[in-house]
Amino acid sequence: MLSDVAVDSREKAYALLKADADKILQLIKVQMDNLTMPQCPLYEEVLDTQMFGLSREIHFAARLDLISEEEGRAILDNLEKQLNVLHEAAQNS
């Protein structure tokens, strides 16, 4: 019973962190499409703030053993790769 609760908590924590990463990606997509270009200080400020917040959430979840540090790094790495693809696409447009 207790291990089922732990597994459920881990799955929920991972899903929430992944959802937050997806929200950041969507925010940056909207910002790039409608508001500013990647060279704009506002773009960089939003991206830096959001990425820092997500990294702190991941660190907190890892400290609680809700996710592993490797899972947390994978979430951040995946988000960074997707953001790089968006940035390159905006540069080539």
Contact map, one row per residue, 1 for C-alpha under 8 A:
111110000000000000000000000000000000000000000000000000000000000000000000000000000000000000000
111111000000000000000000000000000000000000000000000000000000000000000000000000000000000000000
111111100000000000000000000000000000000000000000000000000000000000000000000000000000000000000
111111110000000000000000000000000000000000000000000000000000000000000000000000000000000000000
111111111000000000000000000000000000000000000000000000000000000000000000000000000000000000000
011111111100000000000000000000000000000000000000000000000000000001000000000000000000000000000
001111111110000000000000000000000000000000000000000000000000000000000000000000000000000000000
000111111111000000000000000000000000000000000000000000000000000000000000000000000000000000000
000011111111100000000000000000000000000000000000000000000000000001000000000000000000000000000
000001111111110000000000000000000000000000000000000000000000000011100000000000000000000000000
000000111111111000000000000000000000000000000000000000000000000000000000000000000000000000000
000000011111111100000000000000000000000000000000000000000000000000000000000000000000000000000
000000001111111110000000000000000000000000000000000000000000100001100000000000000000000000000
000000000111111111000000000000000000000000000000000000000000000001100000000000000000000000000
000000000011111111100000000000000000000000000000000000000000000000000000000000000000000000000
000000000001111111110000000000000000000000000000000000000000000000000000000000000000000000000
000000000000111111111000000000000000000000000000000001001100000000000000001000000000000000000
000000000000011111111100000000000000000000000000000000000000000000000000001000000000000000000
000000000000001111111110000000000000000000000000000000000000000000000000000000000000000000000
000000000000000111111111000000000000000000000000000001000000000000000000000000000000000000000
000000000000000011111111100000000000000000000000000001000000000000000000001100100000000000000
000000000000000001111111110000000000000000000000000000000000000000000000000000100000000000000
000000000000000000111111111000000000000000000000000000000000000000000000000000000000000000000
000000000000000000011111111100000000000000000010011000000000000000000000000000000000000000000
000000000000000000001111111110000000000000000000000000000000000000000000000000100110000000000
000000000000000000000111111111000000000000000000000000000000000000000000000000000000000000000
000000000000000000000011111111100000000000000000000000000000000000000000000000000000000000000
000000000000000000000001111111110000000000100010000000000000000000000000000000000010000000000
000000000000000000000000111111111000000000000000000000000000000000000000000000000000010000000
000000000000000000000000011111111110000000000000000000000000000000000000000000000000000000000
000000000000000000000000001111111111100000100000000000000000000000000000000000000000000000000
000000000000000000000000000111111111110000000000000000000000000000000000000000000000000001000
000000000000000000000000000011111111000000000000000000000000000000000000000000000000000000000
000000000000000000000000000001111111000000000000000000000000000000000000000000000000000000000
000000000000000000000000000001111111100000000000000000000000000000000000000000000000000000000
000000000000000000000000000000111111110101100000000000000000000000000000000000000000000000000
000000000000000000000000000000110011111100100000000000000000000000000000000000000000000001000
000000000000000000000000000000010001111100110000000000000000000000000000000000000000001001000
000000000000000000000000000000000000111110110000000000000000000000000000000000000000000000000
000000000000000000000000000000000001111111110000000000000000000000000000000000000000000000000
000000000000000000000000000000000000001111111000000000000000000000000000000000000000000000000
000000000000000000000000000000000001000111111100000000000000000000000000000000000000000000000
000000000000000000000000000100100001111111111110000000000000000000000000000000000000000000000
000000000000000000000000000000000000011111111111000000000000000000000000000000000000000000000
000000000000000000000000000000000000000011111111100000000000000000000000000000000000000000000
000000000000000000000000000000000000000001111111110000000000000000000000000000000000000000000
000000000000000000000001000100000000000000111111111000000000000000000000000000000000000000000
000000000000000000000000000000000000000000011111111100000000000000000000000000000000000000000
000000000000000000000000000000000000000000001111111110000000000000000000000000000000000000000
000000000000000000000001000000000000000000000111111111000000000000000000000000000000000000000
000000000000000000000001000000000000000000000011111111100000000000000000000000000000000000000
000000000000000000000000000000000000000000000001111111110000000000000000000000000000000000000
000000000000000000000000000000000000000000000000111111111000000000000000000000000000000000000
000000000000000010011000000000000000000000000000011111111100000000000000000000000000000000000
000000000000000000000000000000000000000000000000001111111110000000000000000100000000000000000
000000000000000000000000000000000000000000000000000111111111000000000000000000000000000000000
000000000000000010000000000000000000000000000000000011111111100000000000000000000000000000000
000000000000000010000000000000000000000000000000000001111111110000100001000000000000000000000
000000000000000000000000000000000000000000000000000000111111111000001001000000000000000000000
000000000000000000000000000000000000000000000000000000011111111100000000000000000000000000000
000000000000100000000000000000000000000000000000000000001111111111100000000000000000000000000
000000000000000000000000000000000000000000000000000000000111111111111001000000000000000000000
000000000000000000000000000000000000000000000000000000000011111111000000000000000000000000000
000000000000000000000000000000000000000000000000000000000001111111100000000000000000000000000
000000000100000000000000000000000000000000000000000000000000111111110000000000000000000000000
000001001100110000000000000000000000000000000000000000000000111111110000000000000000000000000
000000000100110000000000000000000000000000000000000000000100110111111011000000000000000000000
000000000000000000000000000000000000000000000000000000000000010011111111000000000000000000000
000000000000000000000000000000000000000000000000000000000010010000111111100000000000000000000
000000000000000000000000000000000000000000000000000000000000000000011111110000000000000000000
000000000000000000000000000000000000000000000000000000000000000000111111111000000000000000000
000000000000000000000000000000000000000000000000000000000110010000111111111100000000000000000
000000000000000000000000000000000000000000000000000000000000000000001111111110000000000000000
000000000000000000000000000000000000000000000000000000000000000000000111111111000000000000000
000000000000000011001000000000000000000000000000000000000000000000000011111111100000000000000
000000000000000000001000000000000000000000000000000000100000000000000001111111110000000000000
000000000000000000000000000000000000000000000000000000000000000000000000111111111000000000000
000000000000000000000000000000000000000000000000000000000000000000000000011111111100000000000
000000000000000000001100100000000000000000000000000000000000000000000000001111111110000000000
000000000000000000000000000000000000000000000000000000000000000000000000000111111111000000000
000000000000000000000000000000000000000000000000000000000000000000000000000011111111100000000
000000000000000000000000100000000000000000000000000000000000000000000000000001111111110000000
000000000000000000000000100100000000000000000000000000000000000000000000000000111111111000000
000000000000000000000000000000000000000000000000000000000000000000000000000000011111111100000
000000000000000000000000000000000000000000000000000000000000000000000000000000001111111110000
000000000000000000000000000010000000000000000000000000000000000000000000000000000111111111000
000000000000000000000000000000000000010000000000000000000000000000000000000000000011111111100
000000000000000000000000000000000000000000000000000000000000000000000000000000000001111111110
000000000000000000000000000000000000000000000000000000000000000000000000000000000000111111111
000000000000000000000000000000010000110000000000000000000000000000000000000000000000011111111
000000000000000000000000000000000000000000000000000000000000000000000000000000000000001111111
000000000000000000000000000000000000000000000000000000000000000000000000000000000000000111111
000000000000000000000000000000000000000000000000000000000000000000000000000000000000000011111
